[in-house]
Amino acid sequence: MRVLLILISAISLSLCSPVAAATQGADMSVEWIDTGLKLTSLLISLIAIAIAFFRTRKQHIEGAFKAGSKRMDAHDLRIQALEQSVNDLPGKDDMHQLELTLKEIGGDMKAIRATMRGMSESMTRTERIVGRHEEHLLERSKN
């Protein structure tokens, strides 16, 4: 829009110059000078428009690159954090070692359970024996 306004103003200035109004009755060389001035004015305006267009375009592109660069930096930080988290996770060998250790603990628990069952049966027998001894001693003391 800005470029269009500059272009329209340049054309209107080149077509309605005061030199053209003053030279209507003059000879051919004055008309050539007037036409040359109009074309020069138009050319300078078009060059200014082109410079303004490319300069604003360059600034826009630089802004977009800066925004993209910031976004990429943020993504890079997130990726680094994820990589660190993944590196801290246990690997295949660690999981295998954990599985073996759990199986070993399971076997130890079975052995402890068997030992506890044997001790429980032994305690039951010992309690029966102690109970018989108590009954025998009580019967003896009554007699």
Order of alpha helices (4+ residues) and beta strands (2+ residues): alpha-alpha-alpha-alpha
